[in-house]
Structure formats: structure tokens, C-alpha cells
Amino acid sequence: SFSHLSSYEGYCRKAMPLVVSVPLNTMLADLDETLRSLLKRELGRHGFDGVEIAFDAPAREWSGQLSSPTVNLFLYDLRESHEGRPNEWRSDVGSNGHAREIRPPMLMECSYAVTAWTQAVEDEHRLLSQVLAVLFAFPALPPDSMPGRLQGLAERYPISGRIAQPKADGKADFWNAVGGQYKASLDYVVTIACESGTAF
């Protein structure tokens, strides 16, 4: 029965040594690099040349120093995702040839506030519209925009993005918190895996 099988698997794991080897994890910086590469490439294809991609808090001091059109992706929230979370341990063969059971990863939701910054409001709306189109076109982030470390992770656990997600928190509270002036923004949520480095 299923219960007997689960008990047996639990016994086997207890009988095997638990190994914890925390991996090098640069997923947030790699995700930023991926988004910068993707937006630069796709915006350039439609004549939006020279657009800078920034990840700073969009405070008044920061925006007052801008000298060129800029798309800002401010990472304002990180939380575990419970949708589609893997709960099965993965079987693998280690570098020493020994079989091992690897703990499933934690799925993280990385929420960005996406804004466009230009001198004229019309240009700002054009730029934000194009950014919306780009992010909507790639529900799974393309591997050719990723650094090598992230490509390997995406092969095992695809990295997905959802644009224009509704948020319960008021936008006015957000802008007050970051010290910026209220303006139109898009919520962009990327789901990415964080591997544990734990195995039997």
C-alpha cells in the first residue's frame, strides 16, 4: 500500500547518511542579469535604443539623476510559492557514482515593480507598453538570456514570469515607502527554484 511504501522510503532515508552541502547561490543577481539582457535585446528590436535597465529603489534622489530613458525593475518582495511546489525527492547519481536522493527545491516568488522613466509622458507610456509586451511574450524566461549558472537551474526547473499581477497592497503605500513620486507601474512576479543542497 501507499502508506507502507512511504514508511519504507522513510526508513531507507533514515538508514542513509544525510549530506548537506549548501550550493553557491546567486539566483537573484543572475535573474537581474537575465531580465536586463532580455529587455535590452527585445527593446532594441523595436527602436528603443539606449534604454538603461536599473534595479534601484525608485526614490526621488535616484530618479532626479537620470539622464537617459530607463526601465526600473525594483525587487520589493520575496516569498515562497505554494503553487506547483515539488514535494518528491529526486533520484540522481553523484560524482562518486553513488545513488542519492535529493531534497526538492523551494520555489520562490520574486516580485518586481516595473516603471518607465523618460522626459515626456508620451514616451514613458510607449516604453512601458513595450516592456509589458516583452514580459508578456515570455511566460518562461528564455535560456539564451541567462548566465550559465541560471541555465542549468532552468533546465531542471523552468523559470516563469507573470506580468500585471494584482496586488492587495495599495500602490500609494508602496511609493511612500520607497520615497518616490507616485507613477504608473506594473507588477511582475518571477517564480524561480532555490535548491537545497541536501541529499541522502
Sequence and secondary structure as in RCSB ss.txt:
>XXXX:A:sequence
SFSHLSSYEGYCRKAMPLVVSVPLNTMLADLDETLRSLLKRELGRHGFDGVEIAFDAPAREWSGQLSSPTVNLFL
YDLRESHEGRPNEWRSDVGSNGHAREIRPPMLMECSYAVTAWTQAVEDEHRLLSQVLAVLFAFPALPPDSMPGRL
QGLAERYPISGRIAQPKADGKADFWNAVGGQYKASLDYVVTIACESGTAF
>XXXX:A:secstr
 HHHHHHHHHHHHHHS  EE      HHHHHHHHHHHHHHHHHHTTT TT EEE S   HHHHTT  S EEEEEE
EEEEE  SS   S EEEE TTS EEEE   EEEEEEEEEEEE SSHHHHHHHHHHHHHHHHH SB  GGGS HHH
HHHHHHS  EEEES   SS HHHHHHHHT      EEEEEEEEE   EE 
